[in-house]
Amino acid sequence: MQARIQKWGNSLVLRIPQSYALNVNIKQNEMVDLSIEQGNLLIKPIVKKGYSLEELL
């Protein structure tokens, strides 16, 4: 799939199609990790670790 990078204020924006977001479980306002590997931009969802009651205490 191809997508267009657009300008939004002083930033660039990439719109992620809903089918892709659902496939990797990304929701609105969630944080993602951006990295560059071998000249490629990688976008990975940040998985929040669930803590047990023992870990919290």
C-alpha positions, -999 to 999 in steps of 0.1 A, spaced: 0 0 0 12 35 -7 4 65 15 11 102 12 31 122 38 13 155 45 22 187 64 4 195 96 17 226 113 55 222 116 53 184 114 48 158 88 19 134 91 13 98 79 -23 86 80 -25 50 90 -55 32 74 -79 17 99 -74 -18 87 -36 -15 94 -42 1 128 -66 -27 138 -42 -53 126 -15 -41 149 -39 -29 177 -31 8 175 -58 31 187 -62 69 187 -39 88 210 -18 58 219 20 61 218 42 44 192 79 39 190 96 54 160 130 41 149 152 39 118 168 6 108 189 4 76 173 35 62 137 24 69 113 41 92 98 16 116 66 24 136 59 -1 165 31 1 190 42 5 226 29 -25 246 21 -15 281 31 -41 306 4 -53 329 16 -54 365 4 -79 391 -6 -69 426 26 -84 439 47 -63 416 29 -31 426 34 -38 463 
